[in-house]
Amino acid sequence: MTEHAIVLCTCPNSDSAEDVANTVVDARLAACVNIIKGVRSIFIWQGVRESSDEYLLVIKTRRDCYPKLEDAIKAVHPYELPEIVMVSMENGLAGYLTWIDETLKRI
């Protein structure tokens, strides 16, 4: 299993998405964050089906950065219970993975 990972996180608007992205990149907990607008989420919240237009963050990082990354997201995220999900990368372009490693600080 590779040490690299992608973390997915949704935000309610562009300002909060950029705030989260800037926070984790500036802290060197993410090498890159893609902000994808126009995501429609349908979910159950407190027993009721809800729907919301959101922004999806695709965060490129390493597994060892995840605990601090999660804390950094929670510190600035406006949701009571933000979606923060880590997915391990099975493979990736060697040069790209090296760039991630060189960009992130070792924890």
Secondary structure, DSSP 8 states (H G I E B T S, - for coil): --SEEEEEEEESSHHHHHHHHHHHHHTTS-SEEEEEEEEEEEEEETTEEEEEEEEEEEEEEEGGGHHHHHHHHHHH--SSS--EEEEE-S---HHHHHHHHHHS---
